Amino acid sequence: MLVDSLRPATLSSSKKRSAHSIDDTDQFIGHSPPHKKQLMDEENDQILTQNTPNDSLDRRRPIAFATKAIHAGNRPEQWDMNQVVPPISLSTTYKQSRPGEPKGHDYSRAGNPTRDVLQENLASLEGARFARVFSSGLAATAAMANWLRTGDHLILADDGYGGTQRYFRDISVAQHGVQLSFVDLTNLNELRKALRPNTKMVWFESPSNPLLKVVDIAAVSKIVKAHNSECLVLVDNTFMSPFFQNPLALGADVVLHSLTKYINGHSDVVMGCLMTDSERLEAHFLFQQLAVGSVPSSFDVYLVLRGIKTLHLRMRQHHSNAISVARWLETDPRVERVLYPELKSHPQHEVHKKQTSGMSGMISFYLRTDLEGSRRFLANLKVFTLAESLGGYESLAELPSLMTHASVPPETRRTLGITDNLIRLSIGCEDKFDLISDLNNAMETATGESRRE
C-alpha cells in the first residue's frame, strides 16, 4: 500500500536542488513544484491548467515530500479502531502476556505507539533509516555528547547556537574531560589543521546561528572521513528543516533538529531529534532514551505530528516572505549588511545553492546604529515579536548579543561579529508587506531617518 512506500530510501550524495526547489525569483516563490497537477491563479483561485506530465503517473516515481509529511508512519490499520489520526498513547506501562514478553512496548520511557509514528515520519522526511526524539534540542545534544569519552576531541563550528557552545564548554569539557576546538568550518584548511588523531566528532550548523555561514557539508564530510573513517560528522539542520536540506545525503553521519522550531512550527512544543543511517548510532540513541530518560510526552508528540502536516506549506511561505524582506533590507541605506544565503551577495551563496533546495525564514542584518539604537528598533516593532526561538508561523526579532548568544564570551562574540547592532529575524507567515512596513517604521524610530532609495 501507499504508506509502505514512504519509508526512507537511499538518496544520492550528489543531490542538487530538489523537485521542490524554490526559484530565486519572486514570481515563483511559494508555488507548487512543476510536476504538480494544478497551478492556481493567486487572484481568483481558478485552475489554470490540468496538464499532468507523464512522469507524475510513473509508479517508480519517488513519493513527494508533502505526501510523506502527511502519511509517513501513520497506518490506520495499526490501531484498534482504524483511526486516521494517530491516538495519543498516555499509558506509562503495557500489559505483558507472559513475564518478559511484551507485545510491543513495556514502559513508555523506552517507547510508545505515538512516539513510534513521529520517529518513522521524521526518518522518512530526512531520508534516514532511524530517528529518535528527545525532550528538547539540548536533550538530543546531550544524548549525542554522551557518545564521547574522556580525552576525545570534538571540533565545533565557531559561531553555532549559544546553548550548544555552553553545553560543550561547561559540561563536556569541564565535567567530562572532552577536548574542544572552535573552528571556522567555512575555511576547509582550518578544518584540516584542527583535526587530531583523537578527533571523534565534527559538529556544525549550516547555515549557522546567528551569522548564517554556510558550510560545505559534502566537502567537510569527505575531509573528515579521509582523516578517520570512524570520526562522526553531525549537522544541526534546525535552520533548514528536511524540506530544504538533507545532510545525510551529503555525507553526514547524524542530523540533529530542534523540533521546537520549523518542524513543529507553532511555538507550542519543546522537543529534539537525532537521525542516522547507522545501526550502531541508533542503538546508542535508543539507549539514551531508555537510560537517561529525556523523552517527550505523548501529547507533545501529537502536536509535532500535527505541525508536520503543514511543514511543506509553511516552508514555502517562510521562504517567500524572507527573500522579499532580505532584498528590501539589502537596498536600505540604514542597513550595513544583510546575511541571507539566498542573496547573491552572501559569501557562501554558491555552496548554499549546491546543497539545498531553498532557504528558511532566518535573516540576520547589521543596523547602522549602536546598542541603544538596536534596543529602540526592537522595542518599536509591532508585527514582529521581540523573543528568542524561531521557526513558528509568527515573525520574531531578537538581539543575539544580549539574548540567544549572551552565554558566549564577549571577546568571542566580538571576534565573530556578533555585535550589538546585529539583529536576527525569524520571518513568519504573515503578509510580507506588513512585515516590511513594520521594519521600516521601527528603523525610522531607532535611527531618526526615513528610507532613502
C-alpha positions in Angstrom: 0.0 0.0 0.0 1.0 3.7 -0.3 2.3 4.1 3.2 4.6 1.2 2.9 6.5 3.0 0.2 7.0 6.1 2.4 9.9 4.6 4.3 13.2 6.4 3.6 15.2 5.4 0.6 18.9 6.0 -0.1 19.5 9.4 -1.5 22.2 10.4 -3.9 25.1 12.4 -2.3 25.4 14.4 -5.4 21.9 15.8 -5.0 21.4 19.3 -6.3 18.3 21.5 -5.9 15.4 19.0 -5.5 12.0 18.8 -7.1 10.5 21.2 -4.5 13.3 23.7 -5.1 12.3 27.3 -4.7 13.2 29.5 -7.7 15.2 32.6 -6.8 12.6 35.0 -8.3 9.6 36.4 -6.6 7.2 35.2 -9.3 7.7 31.5 -8.5 8.3 31.7 -4.7 5.8 29.6 -2.8 4.3 27.9 -5.8 3.9 24.2 -6.1 6.6 22.2 -7.9 6.4 22.0 -11.7 5.3 18.4 -11.6 2.1 19.1 -9.6 -1.2 18.6 -11.5 -2.6 22.1 -11.0 -1.3 25.7 -11.0 -3.6 28.1 -9.1 -4.3 31.7 -10.1 -3.5 33.6 -6.9 -6.1 36.3 -7.5 -9.2 34.2 -8.3 -8.1 30.6 -7.2 -9.3 29.3 -10.6 -7.4 26.3 -12.1 -5.2 27.4 -15.0 -4.3 24.0 -16.2 -5.0 20.4 -15.7 -1.9 19.1 -17.6 -0.3 16.1 -15.9 3.2 15.3 -17.0 3.7 11.6 -17.8 6.4 11.2 -15.1 3.9 12.0 -12.4 2.0 8.8 -13.3 5.1 6.6 -13.2 4.8 4.1 -10.3 8.6 4.2 -9.8 8.5 8.0 -9.1 9.6 8.7 -5.5 6.9 9.7 -3.1 7.0 13.5 -2.7 7.9 15.4 0.5 4.3 16.7 1.1 2.9 13.2 0.8 5.4 11.8 3.2 4.8 14.6 5.7 1.1 13.8 5.8 1.2 10.0 5.7 4.6 8.5 6.7 4.4 6.4 9.9 0.6 6.6 10.0 -1.2 3.4 9.1 -4.8 3.5 10.4 -5.0 -0.3 10.4 -2.4 -0.5 13.2 -4.9 1.0 15.6 -7.8 -1.0 17.1 -10.4 1.4 15.6 -8.5 2.3 12.4 -8.1 5.9 13.5 -6.9 8.2 10.7 -5.2 10.5 13.3 -2.8 8.5 15.5 -4.2 8.3 19.0 -2.3 9.8 21.9 -1.0 6.9 24.0 -1.0 8.1 27.6 -0.3 4.8 29.3 3.0 4.6 31.1 3.1 0.8 31.1 1.8 -2.1 28.9 0.4 -5.5 29.8 2.6 -8.5 29.0 1.1 -11.9 28.0 4.0 -13.6 29.9 6.8 -12.3 32.1 9.4 -10.7 29.9 7.3 -11.0 26.7 5.8 -7.6 25.9 3.6 -7.3 22.8 5.4 -4.3 21.5 6.2 -1.9 24.4 6.8 -2.5 28.1 7.3 1.0 29.6 6.8 4.4 27.9 10.2 5.8 28.7 11.6 3.2 26.2 8.9 3.9 23.6 5.2 4.1 22.9 2.9 3.9 19.8 2.5 7.7 19.4 6.3 8.3 19.5 6.8 5.4 17.0 4.7 7.2 14.5 6.6 10.5 14.8 10.0 8.8 14.7 9.1 6.9 11.5 7.7 10.1 10.0 10.8 12.1 10.7 13.1 9.5 9.4 11.1 9.4 6.1 11.3 13.2 5.7 15.1 13.3 6.4 15.8 10.3 4.3 17.2 8.4 7.3 16.9 4.8 8.4 16.4 5.8 12.1 15.1 8.7 14.1 14.8 9.2 17.9 13.1 12.1 19.6 14.1 13.7 22.9 12.5 16.2 25.3 14.4 19.1 23.8 17.0 20.0 21.3 19.6 20.2 24.1 18.5 16.8 25.4 19.3 15.5 21.9 22.6 17.3 22.1 23.4 15.7 25.5 22.5 12.3 24.1 24.9 12.7 21.2 27.6 14.2 23.5 27.4 11.0 25.6 28.9 9.2 22.7 32.2 11.0 23.5 34.6 9.7 26.2 37.2 11.5 28.4 40.1 12.5 26.2 38.2 12.5 22.9 38.5 15.6 20.8 35.4 17.5 19.4 35.5 20.1 16.6 32.7 22.6 16.9 31.8 25.3 14.5 32.9 28.7 15.9 29.6 30.5 15.6 26.9 28.0 16.4 24.0 28.2 18.8 25.0 29.6 22.2 23.3 26.8 24.1 25.3 24.2 22.2 28.5 26.1 22.9 27.6 26.4 26.6 26.8 22.7 26.9 30.2 21.6 25.5 32.2 24.3 27.2 30.7 24.0 30.7 29.7 20.3 30.8 31.6 18.2 28.3 34.9 19.9 28.8 34.6 21.0 32.4 33.0 17.8 33.8 33.7 15.0 31.3 37.2 15.8 30.1 36.4 16.2 26.4 38.8 18.3 24.4 37.1 21.1 22.4 38.2 23.2 19.4 36.2 26.0 17.8 36.9 26.2 14.1 35.6 28.3 11.2 34.4 25.4 9.0 33.8 27.6 6.0 37.6 27.5 5.7 38.4 23.9 4.9 42.1 24.5 5.5 41.3 25.4 9.1 39.4 22.1 9.4 42.4 20.2 8.1 44.7 21.9 10.6 42.3 21.3 13.5 41.9 17.5 13.0 43.8 15.4 15.5 44.4 11.6 16.0 41.8 11.7 18.8 39.2 13.8 16.9 35.9 11.8 17.3 33.3 14.2 16.1 32.8 17.3 13.9 29.7 19.3 14.8 28.2 22.2 13.0 25.1 24.0 11.8 24.6 25.1 8.2 23.5 27.8 7.9 24.9 28.8 11.3 23.2 30.7 14.1 23.1 33.7 14.0 25.6 34.6 11.3 24.1 32.3 8.6 27.5 31.0 7.5 27.1 28.0 5.1 29.4 25.0 5.5 30.0 22.7 2.5 28.6 19.5 4.1 29.9 17.2 1.4 33.4 18.7 1.5 33.7 18.6 5.3 32.4 15.0 5.4 35.0 13.9 2.7 37.9 15.6 4.6 36.8 14.1 8.0 36.4 10.6 6.6 39.7 10.7 4.8 41.3 11.6 8.2 39.5 9.0 10.2 36.6 6.9 8.9 35.3 6.5 12.5 35.1 10.2 13.1 31.4 11.3 13.1 30.0 14.3 11.2 26.9 15.8 12.8 24.9 18.6 11.2 22.3 20.6 13.1 19.7 21.1 10.4 17.3 23.1 12.5 17.5 26.3 10.4 16.6 24.5 7.2 14.2 21.6 8.1 14.3 18.5 5.9 12.2 20.3 3.3 15.2 22.4 2.2 18.3 20.3 3.1 19.2 16.6 3.8 22.7 16.4 5.3 22.8 12.6 5.4 22.6 12.6 1.6 25.7 14.8 1.6 27.8 12.5 3.7 26.9 13.4 7.3 26.5 10.6 9.9 24.0 12.3 12.2 21.4 15.0 11.7 20.1 16.9 14.7 16.9 19.0 14.8 15.3 21.2 17.4 11.8 20.1 16.6 10.6 23.1 18.6 11.4 25.3 15.6 10.3 24.8 11.9 9.2 21.1 12.1 6.6 21.8 14.8 6.2 25.3 13.6 3.7 26.6 16.1 5.8 27.7 19.1 4.0 25.4 21.5 6.3 22.4 21.9 9.9 21.9 23.1 11.5 18.7 21.5 14.6 17.5 19.7 15.6 14.7 17.4 18.6 12.7 16.2 18.6 10.9 12.9 21.1 8.5 11.3 21.6 5.6 8.9 23.9 3.8 11.4 22.6 0.8 13.4 25.3 1.4 15.9 24.3 5.0 16.5 20.6 4.0 16.5 21.4 1.6 19.4 23.1 4.5 21.2 20.2 6.8 20.7 17.7 4.2 21.9 19.9 3.5 25.0 20.0 7.3 25.8 16.2 7.4 25.7 15.9 4.4 28.0 18.8 5.1 30.4 18.8 8.9 30.6 15.0 9.3 30.1 14.9 12.7 28.3 11.9 11.8 26.3 8.9 13.9 25.2 5.3 13.5 26.4 2.8 11.8 24.0 0.8 15.0 23.8 3.8 16.9 22.6 4.5 14.2 20.1 0.9 14.6 18.8 1.4 18.3 18.4 4.6 17.8 16.4 2.8 15.3 14.2 0.1 17.8 13.6 2.6 20.5 12.8 4.5 18.4 10.3 1.4 18.0 8.1 1.8 21.7 7.0 5.6 21.8 7.0 5.9 22.0 3.2 3.3 24.7 3.0 4.9 26.8 5.8 8.4 26.5 4.5 7.4 27.8 1.1 5.7 30.8 2.8 8.7 31.4 5.1 11.0 31.5 2.1 8.7 33.7 0.0 8.5 36.3 2.8 12.1 36.1 3.8 13.6 36.6 0.3 11.4 39.7 -0.1 12.4 41.1 3.3 16.1 40.3 2.6 16.1 42.1 -0.7 14.3 45.1 0.8 16.9 45.3 3.7 19.8 45.0 1.3 18.8 48.1 -0.6 18.2 50.2 2.6 21.0 52.6 3.5 20.1 52.3 7.2 21.4 48.7 7.0 25.1 47.9 6.9 24.9 44.3 5.7 22.3 41.5 5.2 23.1 37.9 5.9 20.8 35.6 3.9 22.2 32.7 1.9 19.7 33.1 -1.0 21.2 36.5 -1.8 23.9 36.5 -4.3 25.9 38.8 -2.0 26.2 36.1 0.6 29.8 34.8 0.7 28.8 31.1 0.5 25.9 31.6 -1.9 27.1 29.1 -4.4 27.7 26.4 -1.7 24.2 27.1 -0.4 22.7 26.7 -3.9 24.6 23.4 -4.4 23.4 21.6 -1.3 19.9 23.0 -0.7 16.6 23.4 -2.4 15.8 26.8 -0.9 16.0 28.7 2.4 14.0 29.2 5.6 12.9 32.5 7.1 16.1 33.2 9.1 17.7 36.5 8.3 20.4 38.5 10.2 21.5 42.0 9.4 23.6 44.8 10.9 21.7 48.0 11.6 23.6 51.3 11.3 23.3 52.1 15.0 24.6 51.3 18.4 23.3 49.2 21.3 20.7 51.8 22.3 19.6 52.1 18.7 19.1 48.4 18.4 17.1 48.4 21.6 14.9 51.2 20.2 14.4 49.4 17.0 13.3 46.1 18.6 11.1 47.9 21.1 9.2 49.6 18.4 8.3 46.6 16.3 4.6 45.9 16.2 4.1 42.9 13.9 7.4 41.2 14.9 7.6 39.9 18.5 10.7 40.5 20.5 11.5 37.0 21.6 14.0 34.2 21.4 13.4 31.0 19.4 12.5 30.7 15.7 10.6 28.8 13.1 7.0 29.5 14.1 4.3 30.9 11.9 4.7 34.3 13.7 7.6 36.6 13.0 10.2 37.1 15.7 13.1 39.5 16.2 16.0 39.4 18.7 19.4 40.8 19.6 21.8 37.8 19.8 24.4 39.6 21.8 22.0 40.0 24.7 19.7 37.1 24.1 20.4 33.8 22.3 24.2 34.2 22.4 24.6 36.0 25.7 26.4 32.9 27.1 29.1 33.2 24.5 32.2 35.0 26.0 32.1 38.7 25.0 35.6 38.6 23.3 34.4 35.6 21.2 31.3 37.5 20.2 33.3 40.5 19.1 35.7 38.3 17.1 32.9 36.5 15.3 30.9 39.7 14.6 28.0 39.1 17.0 27.9 42.8 17.8 25.3 44.9 19.5 23.9 46.0 16.1 23.3 42.5 14.8 19.6 41.8 14.5 18.3 38.3 13.9 14.9 37.8 12.3 12.7 34.7 12.1 10.3 35.6 9.3 6.9 34.1 9.7 3.9 33.6 7.5 2.2 37.0 7.8 1.8 39.3 4.8 5.2 40.3 3.6 4.3 44.0 3.1 3.1 44.2 6.7 6.5 42.8 7.8 8.5 45.3 5.6 6.3 48.2 6.8 6.9 47.2 10.4 10.7 47.0 9.9 10.7 50.4 8.2 8.7 52.1 10.9 10.9 50.7 13.7 14.0 51.8 11.8 12.7 55.3 11.5 12.1 55.5 15.2 15.5 53.9 16.0 17.7 55.9 13.6 15.6 59.1 13.1 16.0 58.6 9.4 13.4 57.7 6.7 14.3 55.3 4.0 16.1 56.8 1.0 16.2 55.0 -2.3 
